[in-house]
Each structure stands twice: as C-alpha cells, then as structure tokens.
C-alpha cells in the first residue's frame, strides 16, 4: 500500500509539472532579443556621407527597425529598411559602423559585423605645375616619391624610344584599389593620381652622371571618370608645367654599349593621350592591370600584389596566384608565342581591341587573353612585321609613342611571325 501511494505521488507531480509547462506567460518572450543583422557593407562613399547596407536574418521575426551606430554612438534609429545613409561626416576621415535590430518591445539585438571606411576628399583638380600635386619630396629632379606615394612597376613595359620610366600612384588617405572580377584593371577610389615620368640617363653606363627628365603624364580619377594631362619639365628640371599641346624634344644620350643616340622625342598632345587610352570612348589607364603587376619587382622583394595588399593599397586579393600574370617578353626561356603575345598586348592592344581607337575593319584583336584564331595575327602577320620595322609616321606601329625601331623586340616578333 505504501508503495502504491508513493507511485501515485510521483505520477501526480509529473502531471502538475507538465500542466505548468503548457501554461506559458504570453509576455515571456518579450525579453528575447531579436537576431542581429548580417553582412553589413559599404554601398557608397561620399565626401560627407556613407551609404550602408545589410541583411536581416531569416528568423528575424518581429523586427520593427534598425539602429545604426557610428564609432559606437547611435546616429540613426528605427530605420525601416536594410540600408541607410549617414550624413554630416567630415571628408577624408575614417569611420566605423555597426547595426542592431529592434522589436516592438524595445529589445535590441547584438551588433552586426562592423564596417570601416574613409570618406572621400573634395575633388582634386589638375594643377598648373607638377609640384603642386605632391608626387615628390626633396629636390624634384631626384624623383623621390613622397611618403604617401607608391612606386609600382609592370612586367612587360610599353616601348617609348628607349626612355626610362618611373611609375607612381597616389591613393587618397584611407582608400585603396579594389579587386573586382577579372585580372584587368582594379577599381580606383576618387582622387587617385597616377604618374609616369619619362627620362634618359645621359650615359646608361653610369647613371650617376645624371639624367634628362622630359615629361610626366598624369591621370586623375574623379566621380565622372578619368582625366589626363601632361607636365613638361623645364631645362633645369626644377619644375614641370602643364602642357596639353605636345611637341618635340631633341635628346642625345649614350647607351649601355657606348653608342651615342639622337632621338627626336615626341611629347604627346592631349588628343594623342586619348587615342591610346580610349576604351569605348572613355579614358582609362593602361598599365595598371593586375596581371601586369603580378610579379616580383626589385623594389618590393616579393609579389607586388601581395605588397600592395600588405600596405593597404589593394583590397580583395586573397591570393595573387589566383590572378594571371602576363609574361616578360624578354624572358628567353618562354615560348615565342608567350613573349610575342605579351609584347603586343602591352604595346598594341590598347588600340587593337574591341572599343579601341582602331576601326574594327582592321580585324586585329591583340589582347593577350584573346584566342589566337580570333586575333587576326596570322592573316596580318606580314603587315605587322613591316609596320614594327618602319619609322614612317603614317605607317609605323605603334604610330604614337615611338620614332625609332625597337630592334630587340622586332627580332623576337619577326621570329615569331615567320614561324606561323
């Protein structure tokens, strides 16, 4: 009997507990916080504003709005959608944001991921003198990059009458180039400046004897797109002055073999610049394709794209090996096709490609990535070789940027074209 009573007591306790668990207080869940927003990103960057966007979790039932925090301070509350514009910011200033979700009971979620970004600066203008753009520090003719200016190099370079070149990029404070979806040009922030300075050593056997600096070509990225101009250096090489008219400068230098060379160096006009930098009637840079920079330059000591990433100059490249690398045409261990196609890509494809300045009827597409049977090289091989060997202004190729024959490249190209 005692055993039966004990069993009934246990059963009764279980029933009471079970009934109690079903009798839930309707307000019990009012104290449960909603799920945090996900994937906070920067949609747009302005001078005094930032546009944010985010995703709500699929289980975010009951959310009535979102709060936006800037540097830990609430700046927007009860935002109804999943994007917002934060205004009244200071230009060229770093800000950090996160977002939370709210429900009708006033419960707030934990924070989303944070997103940091620097506002743009007031749009730059191309100045009358090169020094005003701030590319160099110290004596200008030393071509010493300023602290906020980065040297860069490309693997296969454009030929310009054997001139030496220095390539620089100046990216606004807190900004960076961004990898998009190809091995070609990255996206550039507004107010990016790119400069390429052309010069000759007086005697290539001994650079310490000095150099003759001729011009610095400058590209400026604005909201409306790229704009370009040229700065011509004075005789004393103390300054360079904006000059879009172009002209000819006589140059005499001694090459590494001890031979004196005389060149009537042509400074391009602004129209000439657009001819080469034209893509579907839009001005664009040529050299800074990611694949052109995907190698180990001497100044960096390791992969240049990784160097840019490590120094905050480039975002979005997790592994440079995932990006193609254009061959060095001077590397004799590569196939003739690799070398020739790389050379023609850098020296010719900016015009001989869809959207370039050459009429489509000429039927040449010299981009490195174009399949050989679609390039037109075989059908035009005789013409290509003859034009590379010519110095006639109306026949030579490229027509702009050179007045003498690039003999070393011509020998390689001739061997390749005659092998087809």
Secondary structure as UniProt FT lines:
FT   HELIX           2..22
FT   TURN            26..27
FT   HELIX           28..31
FT   STRAND          38..45
FT   STRAND          50..55
FT   TURN            58..59
FT   TURN            61..62
FT   STRAND          63..70
FT   TURN            71..72
FT   STRAND          73..79
FT   STRAND          83..86
FT   TURN            91..92
FT   STRAND          94..103
FT   TURN            104..105
FT   STRAND          115..118
FT   HELIX           130..133
FT   HELIX           140..142
FT   TURN            147..148
FT   STRAND          150..152
FT   TURN            161..162
FT   STRAND          164..170
FT   TURN            173..174
FT   STRAND          177..178
FT   TURN            190..191
FT   STRAND          193..201
FT   TURN            204..205
FT   HELIX           207..209
FT   STRAND          211..222
FT   TURN            223..224
FT   STRAND          225..233
FT   TURN            235..236
FT   STRAND          240..242
FT   STRAND          247..254
FT   TURN            256..257
FT   STRAND          260..267
FT   HELIX           270..276
FT   STRAND          278..279
FT   TURN            280..281
FT   STRAND          282..283
FT   TURN            287..288
FT   HELIX           290..293
FT   TURN            298..300
FT   HELIX           304..310
FT   TURN            311..312
FT   STRAND          314..315
FT   HELIX           320..322
FT   TURN            329..330
FT   TURN            332..333
FT   HELIX           336..348
FT   TURN            349..351
FT   TURN            354..355
FT   HELIX           360..362
FT   TURN            368..369
FT   HELIX           372..374
FT   TURN            377..380
FT   HELIX           381..389
FT   TURN            393..395
FT   HELIX           407..418
//
